[in-house]
């Protein structure tokens, strides 16, 4: 019953503790509490007093280090799914829990695991009996769904980008139905061309259902054939064909998304239904240019892709001036190009602002429009309040946008709220467990909290996934240093060329002269700030920070939380520099 707190405090979900409405996902949280306590011998959130317990339920993170060292990965992932604070991100039924427990190839060869698995299954069965939940049948509700890459059958390999873009658009539309958890486009693209069965992919993605199909564009028409398959039985639930003129591609994608949602009997609110029936006509040629531009924005591979992205999006707008999403993506492209250091402020600000205004005029409720407004507000105005608000609006419309989950996490770290950032990153890792960028960002959030031991696995994982991800090399040396391994930090980054982090690493191992010799080789103000601060030259470090802020370098926005500058936070000039960022003070702070 909403408005009243009902339940045993140590096992209550956050929504229970707030007196909000509850459903079966509250039972999943409570089950997680029981399972965690059984495995560790201590309660997850129970504290000495009621107030402390409720505060822990609402704010504290689970101590994952308390789990036995040989806890299987699928058991720890099950617990993580149970302890998602955001209800929309939480594991939503016990049938999934059972499938996750059954999915461990090592169980037959490990007596320890057998005992652990037996205990876990007993806990599941106890929970089923206690809460009288029966969701192990094929008829259990479908909440987590994956749209696998649509196969291009046009006989034209140049249409691959179109087929992939159509898949992504259907995923994005379907994600607007909040009663569904839709696996990210990035995750499903790993299965393009893969020779795996539906049950195999289901075990890897923990999905209840899959959409497979084909897309064909011939002449001026587009045809999509789609099938909805139950993951547990590998049976076809329905199939349908969607055929429209090319100018109606956006409507076709929304039609497919709506059909999928109805096929799994998802609850669609009136607002969601309205969003899924508001598509406008768009030039097929403009849509092709838009798809290419959007892909290149998030490719993260240097200056050239941004230049190409802007050209494609400009051509999309020339072909169809009223294409709101293209205007929004062009604003985003200019903003991120500037933030990444591939364009000057004066070059990027004007076109970014004009494009975002045009997007707002054409379609102010588009998720991409809200995202573009956020990027412009934060990058050019340092308006973090507006930026966070717009990112949240974008994520309300499309909660499964991996890119926006990362963006709001970065924003929250800048604002000194890494705990909130980790909640979004937890969700992002569920959307795509193979993202080096998300792993690196997760590690950085933990570094800012002085949790290096927790950060190291994520940062090492980021390197494994993408050795070229340079963001990893900004965080990993700090984590190694804080865990008493500065020599490893030097070895890690010494071959990457001169940098502020290398100067800092040299100082940490007693090589001050080497650090001083690097100064003349550093051109970037942020690198100089790190080097001077490491050498104890506070005045020059502050001057370099000031220069970085004048140039609006992205890294400089992290001065509130970057451990490198922690010792300067009581310095008057440093506080003055912090003021330039316009970061709002927490309530009650002076």
Secondary structure, DSSP 4 states (H G I P E B T S, - for coil): -TTS--S-GGG--HHHHTT----HHHHHHHHHHHHHHHHHSS-SS--SSHHHHHHHHHHPPP-GGGS-TT--HHHHHHHHHHT-SSGGGS---HHHHHHHHH--TTGGG-HHHHHHHHHHHHHHHHHHHHHT----STTSPP-EEEEPPPEE-SS-GGGHHHHHHHHHHHHHHHTTSTTSEE--HHHHGGGTT----HHHHHHHHT-SEEEEEEEEEETTEEEEEEEEEETTTTEEEEEEEEEEEGGGHHHHHHHHHHHHHHHTT----HHHHHHTT------HHHHHHHHHHHHHHTT-S-HHHHHHHHHHHHHHHHH-TT-HHHHHHHHHHHHHHHHTTSS-HHHHHHHHHHHHHHHHHHHTT-HHHHHHHHHHHHHHS--HHHHHHHHHHHHHH-TT-HHHHHHHHHHHHHTT-HHHHHHHHHHHHHH-TT-HHHHHHHHHHHHHTT-HHHHHHHHHHHHHH-TT-TTHHHHHHHHHHHTT-HHHHHHHHGGG-S-HHHHHHHHHTT-HHHHHHHGGG--SHHHHHHHHHHTT-HHHHHHHHHHHHHTT-GGGGGTTT-GGGGGGTT-HHHHHHHHHTTPPPPTT--
